[in-house]
Amino acid sequence: MKTENDFLKRLDPTIVFIIIMLALLSIVFIHSSQQTGQYGHDNFALKQGINYLIGFTLLFFMAYLDPDQIQRLGWILYIIGFSSIIILALPLPDTIAHPILGAKRWYQIPLLGSIQPSEFFKIPLLIVTANIAMNHNEVYEQRTMHSDLWLIGKIFLVTIPPSIFVYQQPDTGMVFLYLASISSIIFLSGINKKLIVGLIIIPSLLVSGLVYIYFIHPDILYKDLIPMLKPHQQERVIGWLEPDQNPNQGYQTKKAILAVGSGELYGKGIGHGDVYIPEKHTDFIFATVAEEGGFVGASLVICLFFLLIYRLTSIGVKTKTPFGTYFCIGVVAELSLQIFQNIGMMVGIMPVKGISLPFLTYGGSSLFSNMLLFGIALSIHKMYGKYMFETK
């Protein structure tokens, strides 16, 4: 019979410690971000503290469950999540789904505030995809090209329809997170190497082609390709590629680069940041970290993320079940893309997108969904009972 003491002992202490550290850093730098800009009487640091109390409750609740219980809930959660995304596409009153900056991604829930269903959907999508890969490999022990294509088809079948609805909200960043997580599961599932090469070559050729066009035939890029994007996407791409020539579209990029660079080695000190970036406490929180903590503070945060990814990878490798491995690697891929994209747009190597920095950015939906993901990872770790300093 499980006791609370046994449960706490079997949790991974490193992951819990890192999340606590990130929670403290998040609250401190969100409070500091409010010193620049017009935030009125809103205390986002206090709200983030409350979000973390709720988040840790969700983390420990999911960790308390067994992975088998979580697997059985996969399809139920998938249907609920997909339905909530579809409903957002319907003509709803603003009191239920109020568009924010032209995007209709959130439900307005009394007392809870704005809830973004696409953020939470990545949880059942990962559970279902990991289950599909595990069950498929149990049935098709003798792998063939046909069976591998069938596995890819099943995974795409559960991923593409909701991704289309999310893209229409519009939320391209979330779609990329979905694709990153399922791609890692597909690559890890043991499919034929020729298919892996094909899946890698196609996007590589597309990126290489765009780079070639940008440097050799920029007129094609600006006159033919960029106009094919949605207006808000055009602004972000143009602001990223030529921020100096497009000061309005590139305003956030230029300000973020200025904030990061002005921090120098040791930073300006907590609360002494003076570079104004609109909504700095949300997707641009890392600019505050780099400005006030300098290279040292920014490096510390990045090291915490690396350690978090390492521990999650370790759990995925050591677990005895394919489901646990697929799930953890899917979270690793998703987390890595979020960190790279968010920090990349702070220094100008990536375009500005609405992708949050995990555990640091202000907001409930992103934090809660990540807490649930790591709660499941802790549940997987709990089942094989390995600890950080175990040498076996």
ROKE-649300 format. One record per residue (C-alpha): residue in one letter; x negated, y, z negated. Coordinates in steps of 0.25 Angstrom, whole numbers, padded with zeros to 4 digits, always signed. Layout:
AXYZ...
***
This chain:
M+0000+0000+0000K-0005+0014+0004T-0008+0024-0006E-0010+0039-0005N-0025+0037-0010D-0028+0026+0000F-0022+0035+0011L-0031+0047+0008K-0043+0038+0007R-0041+0033+0021L-0040+0046+0028D-0052+0051+0035P-0058+0062+0026T-0066+0069+0037I-0054+0072+0046V-0046+0077+0034F-0058+0086+0029I-0060+0092+0043I-0045+0095+0045I-0045+0102+0031M-0057+0110+0035L-0051+0114+0048A-0038+0118+0041L-0046+0127+0032L-0053+0133+0044S-0040+0135+0051I-0033+0143+0040V-0046+0152+0038F-0048+0155+0052I-0033+0157+0055H-0032+0167+0043S-0044+0174+0049S-0038+0174+0063Q-0027+0182+0058Q-0036+0194+0054T-0036+0197+0069G-0023+0200+0076Q-0009+0203+0073Y-0003+0192+0065G+0006+0199+0056H+0010+0193+0043D+0008+0178+0048N-0002+0170+0039F-0006+0160+0049A-0017+0155+0040L-0007+0151+0029K+0002+0145+0040Q-0009+0136+0044G-0012+0132+0030I+0003+0128+0029N+0001+0121+0043Y-0011+0113+0037L-0003+0108+0025I+0008+0103+0034G-0003+0097+0044F-0010+0090+0033T+0003+0084+0028L+0005+0079+0043L-0009+0074+0043F-0008+0065+0031F+0006+0060+0034M+0001+0055+0048A-0012+0049+0041Y-0003+0042+0031L+0004+0035+0042D-0002+0022+0049P-0006+0023+0063D+0005+0012+0067Q+0016+0021+0061I+0011+0032+0070Q+0010+0024+0082R+0024+0020+0081L+0029+0034+0080G+0021+0038+0093W+0033+0036+0103I+0043+0043+0094L+0034+0055+0092Y+0031+0055+0106I+0046+0056+0110I+0049+0067+0099G+0037+0075+0104F+0040+0074+0119S+0054+0078+0116S+0050+0090+0108I+0041+0094+0120I+0052+0092+0130I+0062+0100+0122L+0053+0112+0122A+0055+0113+0137L+0070+0115+0135P+0076+0129+0134L+0076+0130+0119P+0079+0143+0111D+0067+0151+0106T+0071+0147+0091I+0067+0133+0094A+0056+0134+0105H+0050+0148+0106P+0040+0151+0117I+0027+0156+0112L+0018+0164+0122G+0026+0158+0133A+0025+0143+0129K+0036+0135+0123R+0029+0124+0115W+0035+0126+0101Y+0047+0123+0093Q+0051+0133+0082I+0054+0125+0070P+0059+0132+0057L+0049+0133+0046L+0038+0125+0054G+0037+0136+0065S+0032+0132+0079I+0030+0117+0082Q+0023+0113+0095P+0028+0099+0100S+0017+0097+0110E+0007+0098+0099F+0013+0087+0091F+0016+0079+0104K+0001+0075+0105I+0003+0066+0093P+0013+0056+0099L+0006+0057+0112L-0007+0052+0106I+0000+0041+0098V+0008+0036+0110T-0004+0037+0120A-0013+0030+0110N-0002+0019+0108I+0000+0018+0123A-0015+0016+0125M-0016+0006+0114N-0004-0003+0118H-0008-0002+0133N-0022-0008+0130E-0015-0019+0121V-0007-0023+0133Y-0017-0022+0144E-0029-0029+0138Q-0035-0031+0152R-0036-0017+0157T-0034-0014+0172M-0033-0001+0180H-0018-0003+0181S-0016-0005+0166D-0025+0008+0163L-0017+0016+0173W-0005+0011+0166L-0010+0016+0153I-0014+0030+0158G+0000+0030+0164K+0007+0027+0151I-0001+0038+0144F+0002+0048+0154L+0016+0045+0154V+0017+0049+0139T+0008+0061+0141I+0012+0068+0154P+0027+0071+0152P+0025+0078+0138S+0013+0085+0144I+0021+0091+0155F+0031+0097+0145V+0020+0102+0136Y+0013+0109+0149Q+0026+0116+0152Q+0027+0122+0138P+0016+0127+0142D+0005+0120+0134T-0006+0115+0143G-0016+0113+0131M-0007+0103+0125V-0006+0095+0137F-0022+0094+0138L-0022+0089+0124Y-0012+0078+0127L-0020+0074+0139A-0033+0074+0131S-0028+0065+0121I-0022+0055+0131S-0034+0055+0140S-0043+0051+0128I-0034+0039+0125I-0034+0035+0140F-0049+0035+0140L-0050+0027+0127S-0040+0017+0131G-0050+0009+0140I-0044+0012+0154N-0053+0009+0166K-0065+0018+0167K-0061+0022+0182L-0048+0028+0176I-0056+0035+0166V-0065+0041+0176G-0053+0045+0185L-0047+0052+0173I-0060+0059+0170I-0063+0063+0185I-0050+0069+0188P-0050+0080+0178S-0065+0082+0179L-0063+0085+0194L-0052+0094+0192V-0060+0102+0182S-0073+0102+0191G-0064+0107+0202L-0059+0118+0194V-0073+0122+0190Y-0078+0122+0204I-0066+0130+0209Y-0069+0140+0198F-0083+0143+0201I-0083+0141+0217H-0069+0145+0221P-0063+0153+0209D-0053+0159+0219I-0046+0146+0220L-0045+0145+0205Y-0039+0159+0203K-0030+0159+0215D-0025+0145+0216L-0027+0137+0204I-0025+0146+0192P-0012+0151+0198M-0006+0137+0197L-0007+0138+0182K+0004+0144+0173P+0003+0159+0170H-0003+0157+0156Q-0012+0146+0161Q-0017+0156+0172E-0020+0166+0161R-0028+0157+0152V-0036+0151+0164I-0040+0165+0169G-0043+0171+0155W-0052+0159+0153L-0059+0159+0166E-0061+0175+0167P-0058+0181+0154D-0065+0194+0157Q-0058+0196+0170N-0044+0193+0163P-0045+0200+0150N-0030+0197+0147Q-0030+0182+0150G-0044+0180+0144Y-0042+0188+0131Q-0041+0177+0122T-0053+0170+0128K-0062+0182+0127K-0058+0185+0113A-0060+0171+0109I-0074+0171+0115L-0077+0184+0108A-0072+0179+0094V-0081+0166+0096G-0093+0174+0100S-0092+0185+0090G-0093+0174+0079E-0107+0171+0082L-0114+0162+0073Y-0108+0164+0059G-0095+0171+0063K-0089+0184+0057G-0084+0178+0045I-0070+0173+0041G-0060+0184+0043H-0069+0193+0051G-0065+0189+0065D-0061+0201+0073V-0059+0196+0087Y-0044+0196+0090I-0038+0185+0098P-0023+0183+0099E-0018+0172+0090K-0032+0169+0085H-0027+0160+0074T-0021+0150+0084D-0029+0144+0096F-0040+0154+0094I-0044+0150+0080F-0058+0145+0084A-0061+0159+0089T-0059+0164+0074V-0068+0152+0069A-0079+0156+0079E-0078+0171+0076E-0078+0170+0061G-0086+0158+0059G-0095+0159+0070F-0102+0148+0077V-0104+0141+0064G-0090+0141+0060A-0085+0137+0074S-0095+0126+0074L-0090+0121+0061V-0076+0120+0066I-0080+0113+0079C-0088+0103+0070L-0076+0100+0062F-0068+0097+0075F-0080+0088+0080L-0080+0080+0066L-0064+0079+0067I-0065+0074+0081Y-0076+0064+0077R-0068+0059+0065L-0056+0057+0074T-0064+0049+0084S-0070+0041+0074I-0056+0037+0069G-0052+0033+0083V-0065+0025+0085K-0064+0017+0072T-0049+0014+0072K-0045+0000+0074T-0033+0003+0083P-0033+0008+0097F-0021+0018+0094G-0030+0025+0083T-0042+0026+0093Y-0033+0032+0104F-0026+0041+0095C-0039+0047+0089I-0046+0049+0102G-0034+0056+0108V-0034+0065+0096V-0049+0067+0098A-0047+0071+0113E-0036+0081+0109L-0043+0087+0098S-0056+0089+0106L-0048+0095+0117Q-0041+0105+0108I-0055+0109+0101F-0062+0111+0114Q-0051+0119+0121N-0048+0128+0110I-0063+0131+0106G-0066+0131+0121M-0056+0143+0124M-0063+0150+0112V-0076+0151+0120G-0070+0152+0134I-0073+0138+0139M-0059+0134+0139P-0046+0142+0143V-0037+0147+0132K-0026+0137+0129G-0016+0135+0118I-0024+0123+0112S-0026+0124+0097L-0039+0121+0089P-0035+0109+0080F-0033+0112+0066L-0038+0127+0067T-0028+0133+0076Y-0016+0139+0069G-0003+0132+0071G+0006+0121+0066S+0008+0112+0078S-0006+0110+0082L-0011+0108+0067F+0001+0098+0064S-0001+0090+0077N-0016+0088+0074M-0014+0085+0059L-0004+0074+0064L-0015+0069+0074F-0026+0068+0063G-0016+0062+0054I-0014+0050+0064A-0029+0049+0065L-0031+0048+0050S-0020+0038+0050I-0028+0030+0060H-0041+0032+0052K-0034+0027+0039M-0030+0014+0045Y-0045+0009+0047G-0050+0016+0034K-0063+0021+0039Y-0070+0033+0032M-0079+0044+0037F-0091+0038+0030E-0089+0023+0032T-0101+0017+0039K-0094+0004+0043
***
